[in-house]
Amino acid sequence: MSMEIDSEPTQPLRSDLPAMFRPPVNRAMRVLDRSFFKKTVPISAAAIFKTSDIANVRKELTKSRDMLVLPRLGSIREIKINDLVHKCLLLREDIKHDDTATWSPTVSELVQKGMVGVKPYDLTLDYDYWTYADIMSCILPEDMLDEIPQGFTQVGHVSHLNLREQYLPYKHLLAQVLLDKNPNISTVIRKTEDVGSHSEFRTFPFELLAGENNLNVVQHEQHCEFRFDYSRVYWNSRLETEHRRLVDKFRPGEMVCDVMAGVGPFAVPAGRKKIFVWANDLNPHGYDVMLDAIKRNKADKFVTPFNKDGREFIRWSAKALLDSPHTVTIEPKVRRSKKAAAEEKGEALPAPEVFHRPNVFHHYVMNLPGNAIEFLDAFVGVYAGKESLFAPHTSQPLPKVHVYCFSGHSADEHDDHVDICQRISERIGHTITTEDRVGGSGNQEIDLAIHNVRLVSPNKQMFCASFRLPKEVAFRQI
């Protein structure tokens, strides 16, 4: 079983604040002490003597760029002068209350008019103000600051954090700060082994780093809701764009075979778009979750779930579908008042939509990038003896196969595409080349497209290869 590694490119970990507003430094900290992160910064403020002048003063100081501008920090505060509380506006750090040479013409003019007074102000910043980057840049060793610990993905309320070995001594600190700074996260984990290293279901062993030990998540994608135990199924939130891209290629009324469907990120959104799907997954828990998602998202008229081996499912489903006629009728949504008015006037109501499920597949989706290509031999002879169902005998083309896979991250991506074509060709016993792309010099019936999905690690890329099943493969007698 191929392992799936999921790591993210690193990026600089830097505070976006001027040095004087950054948190205090403690590179010896190993247990988070939030009280340590508190700082009082002496600055100046423009005290406004009349409440009615606040808007005008703020407008003038904003225009002259004299106000203190820090992210997440409100500029209007209160200040006490002679036992009276006035509103004030925080000024740039280089403006000194006791040095008129640092005042801009605008500040000087406002003072001369008696609208404001420039006063000292102690600005207190604490742990709640600073960001994850601010805090961690003051805890991690300086030689680690050029690389951020590998990015986290969020699944429901769970943050899945990837850490390189050098950051492991700081894992609980990182996780706790991450938890504090993301209010919609309540659990932080990290995987302790590669995806698929211990399970054919692409699950992974994990370590709880911070928060609740609760991996029962609610995840939303493409206007669909999925509920599952993250420890028992495979889910990658970074693939939402890819799920959407492929589903958008399917047309209402078409028939899709989702061979390794997982919890249904392709199948359920497709079903909601009135696309017929037979969706299969080997993982019993994944099947149960998919069954729930189909019903929860009201896709059950179009999506049928199965719990079989992928190779077996490819061959079985092609034959089973031929003998499984099915019609879906969708009544139009008409308000009662409108329906009653139409009946009273003798007007016809909108006709229901009727969808007859095709008896052959238009698309196959094979989303098991670690080894989906190995399953392609199941297509050999899948429609042997059924040539009359397809073009040129009918208008029905042979199905399009969308197979996910990994390849290298070569300097020339064409080398990766050649590698993918060679591996596909070996499994189906028929040569497909990069020239079989639309507009290429090869076989245009193949309709080849290779889409770069995402960089998984510095030397590993995920691709989706889409091609029309060759007649020499589909009709081969075996």
N, C-alpha and C positions, 0 to 999 in steps of 0.2 A: 504494500500500500504506500503510495507516494505521500510524503509529508507536505503540508502547506505551511509556509512560513509567512508571517505577516509583520513586517517592520516598516517603519516610516522614515523618510529622509529627515535628517536633523536640521535644526535651524538655530540661529543665535538666541541665547537666553539673555535678554537685556531689558533693564527697566527703561521706560520711556520718560522718566522724570529727570529734571536737573538734579545734580548731586546733592544739593542741600535739602531736597525734599524726599530723598530715598530713605528707606528704613535703616536703623542701626545694624551693624554687621556682627555676626557671631558664627564663625566658621567651625567652631567646636560643638555646636548644637547637634544633638542626636535625638532628643525628645522635644517635641514642639512646645515652646513656652511662648504663648501668645502675648503675655504681659511684657515680655522683653521688647516687643516691637511697638514702642511708643516714643514719640519725638516731638519736642516743642521747637518751632522755628520762629525766631524773631523777624517780623517783617513790618511793613507799614500799612495803614488803612486810611481811606478818606472818610472821615466821619461826616455824615450829612445832618445839618442842623434842623432842616425842615423836612418833614415827611413828604410834602408836596414836591420837593425837588429831586426825589430819588430817581424817577424815570429820566429826567433831563441830565442829571449828573452821570448816570450810568451810560446814557447815550454818548455823552461827550468823552468819557474815559474809555469807552469801547472804541470809539472812532480814533482816538489818539493812541490806542494800544497801551494804555497805562495800567489796565487792570491785570491782576494775576490770573493767568490762564493755566489751570492744571486739570488733567482729566478727572472726572468724577467728583469735582470739588465745586460747591456753590460759592459764588463770589460775594453774595450779600450776607453780612453777619451783624451782630450787635456789639456795641462797645459802650462802656460806662464812662461818662465825663461829668465830673462834679455831681456824682450821685444820680445823674440823669442818663437813661439808656437811649442811645441813638442807633439808627441803622448806619452801617458803614460798608464800604466796598474795598476789598483787599487789593493792594497795589503790587505791581511788579517787584520782584525781590531786590532790584538794584535801586529802587527809590527809598531814600532814607528820610525818616520823619524830621531828623535834626540837621539835615544838610540840603539846603534849598538848591544847591548846585546840581543835585540829582533829580530835581523836579522838572517835568516837562513844562512847556508854555501853557498847556491846558490845565495842568494841576495848579500852577502858580496863579492863573487867571481865576480859577474857581475859588482859591483861597482868598484872593484879593476882593472878590465879590462877596465874601462872607458866606458862601454856600457850603463850604467844607472846611474841615481842619485836618491836617495830616498828623496822625497820631501813631504811636507804637502799638503793635498788635502781636500777641503770641498765638501763632497758629499751631494747634495740637493735632498731630496725625497719629493714628494707631493701626493695629493689625487689621481692623475691618476696612480701612481705607485702601491699603496696598493690595496689589494684584498677586497672583501666583508667581509671575515672573519677578516682581519686585522682591517678594519674600525669599524665593529660592536663590536669587542672585546674591543674597546676603548670607546664605547658609552654605551653599555648595563651595567647594574649593575653587580658587580662581582658575585653575587649569581645566575645570569642567564647564566654564561658563560659555565657551564657544559652541557647545553642543547641548541642546535641550534634551532631557530624557525623552525617549521616543513617544510620539504622540499617542493620545488615548482616543479610543472610540467609545461612543456612548450608545448603549442599548437599553432603552427604557430608563430606569433610574440607576443603571450600573455603568460605571466607567471601567473600561478594560485598558489598563496601562501597560505599555511595553517598555521594558528597562534593559539597557545594556549592563553588562556585568559590573562596570565601574560605578554604577549608580545604586547597586543593590544595598550597600550600607545605609543609603538614605531613603530606602523604599517606603518606610512608614511615614517619614517626614513628608516626602513628596505626595504620598497618597492623602495624608491628613490635610495638607494645604490645598490640594486639589479639591477635596471634599468641601472644605470651608468656603472656597471661592466659587463653587458652582452649586447654587441652591437647588437645582433640579436633579442633583446626584446624591444618592444616599448610600451607595456601596462602591468601593474601589477594589478591583482585583487585578492580578497579573497572572498570565499563564506561565506554568513552570516547565512545560514541554511544548514542542511544536504541535500545531494543529494536525490531527490525524496520526500522530506517532503512537497513540495507544488505542485508537478507536477507528473502525471503518466508517463511523458516522461523522467524522470530522469534528468531534468534540475534543476538549483538551482539559488536562488537570490544571487547577488554578490555586492560587493562594489569596486569601482575603487579607487585604492590606489596611483597610479602614472602613468604618461604617457598619451597616447591618449585614448579617450573613443571610441575605435574601436575594436569590437570583430569579425569582418569578417576576418577569418583566411584562410590561405592556408597551408594544412598539407600534408606531404608526408609520406607514409608508404608502405613497400613492393613494391617499384617502382611504386606506384600509387599516384595520386594527388586528394585530397579532398578539396573542398572549402565550407565553411559553417559559419553561425553565431553561435559562441560558446555558446551564451546565449540561443539558441533555440534547441540545440540537445545535446545528451550525447556523450562525447568523453573522453577517458582516454589514454594518451600516454604511460602510464606504461604497457599497455596490448599488446604492439606491439609483444613482444616475444610469448605471448599466441596466438595471431591471427596467427602468422606464424606457430607455432607448430601444430595447428589444420588444417590449410589449407594444410600443408605438408602431412597430412593423406589421403587427397582426391586424387583420380587418374583421369587423363584426361578421359573424356567421362562419368564419374559418374554423378549422379543426387543428388543434395543437396537441402534440404529445410531449409532455414535460417529464423526461425520463428520471431525472434526479431532482425532484421538485423541492426538497427541503420542507419548510413550513408553508411554502406557497408564495414567495415574493414575485414570481412571474405569473403563476396560475390564477391567484385570487384577483389581482387587478385586471387581468385579461378577462376573467369571467364577468366582472362587473361591467366590462365594455362589450358584453354580449358576444364574446369569443368562446367557442367550445374548447374545453381542455380536459384531457385525461392526464391526471397528475399523479406521479408515482414517487414513493420514497421508501428505501429499505429500512430506515430507522422507525421502529414502532411508535416511539414517542413523537417523532416528527410527523408521522402519519396522523396521530391523534390531534396534534396541534393544527395541522392543515385542515382536518375535518372540522375542527372548531372554527377556524378562520373562514372556511367556505360558508358555513352557516351564519356566523356572526356578521359577515359582510354581504350576506344575501347574494352569494354567487352560486348557490347550489343548483340552479336551473341549468347552468352552463359548465360547471366544473365537477368532475367525478374523480374521487381520490382512490389510490391503490397502494398496497404495501407489498411490493414484490422486488425481486432482484432486477437491476436495470437491464441486463442483457436479455434475460427471460422476458421482461416486459416489452422490449422493442419488438420481438418476434411475435409474442402472444397478442399484443394490442392491435397490430396490423391486421391479423386474421379476425380477431373478435369484433373489431369495429365494422367489418364488412357485413356482419350479421346482427348489428345492433341499431336498428332505426330508432330515431328519437326526434320528437318535435317539441319545440318550446313556443308557447303562445303568450305574449305579453299584452295584457289589456292596457289601453291608454288610461292615464290618470286624468279623470274628469271630475271636477267638483260637483257635488250633488245638485247644487242650484243650477249649474250650467246643464247638467244632464236632464233635470226636470224641465228646464226651459226648452231644450231641444226636443224632448219628447212631446211637449205641449204644442210646439210649432210643427211637429212632424219632420224635423230636420235629422239627418243622419249623423250619428256620432263618429268620431275618428275610428278607423278600422284598427283592429289589433295587429301587432307585429307578429309574424309567424317565421320561426327559424327552424329549418330542417337540418339536423346534424349531418354533415358530410360523412360518407362511409370510408373515406381515406383521409390521411393526414396532410395538411398543408405545410406544417412545420414540426420539427423535432428540436427540443431544447435539451442540451446535455451539460448541465452546470455542475460538473465535478472536475475542476481544472487539474487536480493532481493526476487523474488517470482516465478521464472520459474518453480520450482517443482510443484507449484499449477496448472500449465497448463497440467501436464502429464496425467490427467484423460481424456483428449481429444483423447488419443491414444487407449482407450478402444473400441474395435470393429472397428478400423479405416480401417481394411482390411477384415471385416467379409464377408464371401461368396466369397472371392478372393484367397482362399488357393492355387488354381491351379497355381497362378503366382509365387509361392515361392517354395523353397526346401521343401520336396524332389521331388516335381513335376517338378521343373526346377533347374537351377544352381544358381538362385537368392536367396540370404539369406534375411531374414527380415532386415529392416533398423537398423542402429546404431544410438542411441540417445546420444547427447552430451549436457548435461544439466548443466548450471552453477548455483552455489549456495553458500551461506555462511554457515559456521558452527563455532563452538568455536575454540579456539586455545589451545587445551588440551595438557597436558604434554605428553600424549600418543596419537599420531595422530590417532591410530586405533579407539579410542573412537569417534572421529569426523567422521570417515568413517562409523562406525556402525550407528551413528545418521543420516547420509545422506541416507544410505540404507533403514533405517526404514521409513523415510519421503517419499522416492520414492515409497516404497512398499505400503504405505497407499494410495497414489494417483492413482496408477495403479491397485490396488486390487490384487496384486500378490507379493509374497515374494521374495525379492532379498536380499542376504546377502553378507558380505565381502568374504565368501568362494567361491563365484561365479567368483572370479578372475581367470585369466588364470593360470593354475597350482594349483589352489585351490582344495578343496575336494567337492565343490558344483557343481552346474549346469554349465558345461563348455560352453553350448550354449549361455549363457548370455554374456560371453566375457567381464566381468566387469573390468574397470580400473578407479581409482579415482586419479586425478592429482591435486597436490597442486599448485595453480596459484600464489597467493601472500598473504602476511600478510597485512590486511587492517587496523587493529588497534590491540592493545595488546591482545584483547580478541576475535578477529574476523578474520577468515581466509576465503579466497575465493578458491573454488574448482571447478573442472570440472569432473563430473561423466559421464563416457561413458559406455553404455551397449547396448546389442542387444535386440531389442523389443521382449519380450517373445511371443510365438505363442498363449499362453493362453490369452494374452491381445489383440493382434492384431486381432485375429479371433473370439473374444467373441461376441456372439449374444446379442444385447441389445434392 
